[in-house]
């Protein structure tokens, strides 16, 4: 698994990727599956299985990402 730094390298739009997000204040990091999107009001959506995927809060920044293998 090769981790890539964001925004130096951007994933393909619409495909789910495994990311590491960092809180802007506490600097705590957590892994989460996100989808990179090209929308006016957000760049990332949480892949949560719902009909409408939630926007990633502006309190979090994506710092690393890697592709998820397709089966």
C-alpha positions in Angstrom: 0.0 0.0 0.0 1.5 3.3 -1.1 0.3 6.4 0.7 0.2 9.7 -1.2 0.2 13.2 0.2 -2.7 15.5 -0.4 -2.9 18.0 -2.1 0.4 17.2 -3.8 -1.3 14.2 -5.5 -5.1 14.1 -6.0 -7.2 10.9 -6.4 -9.5 10.4 -9.3 -12.9 12.1 -8.8 -15.7 9.8 -7.6 -13.7 6.8 -6.6 -13.6 5.8 -2.9 -10.1 6.1 -1.3 -8.8 5.3 2.2 -7.6 8.6 3.7 -6.0 9.8 6.9 -7.6 13.0 8.1 -6.2 15.4 10.6 -8.2 17.8 12.9 -7.1 21.4 12.4 -6.8 22.2 16.1 -5.9 19.0 18.0 -3.9 17.5 15.2 -5.5 14.1 16.0 -5.5 11.7 13.0 -8.0 9.1 12.0 -8.5 6.8 9.0 -11.7 7.1 7.0 -13.0 6.1 3.5 -13.8 9.2 1.5 -14.8 10.0 -2.1 -13.1 13.0 -3.8 -15.7 15.2 -5.5 -15.8 18.3 -7.7 -18.5 20.4 -6.1 -18.9 24.1 -5.3 -19.2 23.7 -1.6 -17.0 20.7 -0.7 -14.2 18.5 -2.0 -14.7 15.3 0.1 -17.7 13.2 1.0 -17.8 10.4 3.6 -18.6 7.0 2.1 -21.2 5.9 4.6 -23.5 3.8 2.5 -26.3 6.3 2.6 -28.2 7.7 -0.4 -26.6 11.1 0.2 -23.0 11.0 1.4 -22.1 13.5 4.1 -19.7 16.3 3.5 -16.4 16.1 5.4 -16.4 18.9 8.0 -14.1 21.8 7.4 -12.6 21.0 10.9 -10.7 18.1 9.2 -8.0 18.1 6.5 -7.0 15.1 4.3 -3.3 14.6 4.7 -2.8 11.2 3.2 -4.7 8.8 0.8 -4.3 5.5 -0.9 -6.4 3.7 -3.5 -8.7 0.9 -2.5 -8.3 -2.2 -4.6 -11.3 -3.2 -6.7 -12.4 -6.8 -6.6 
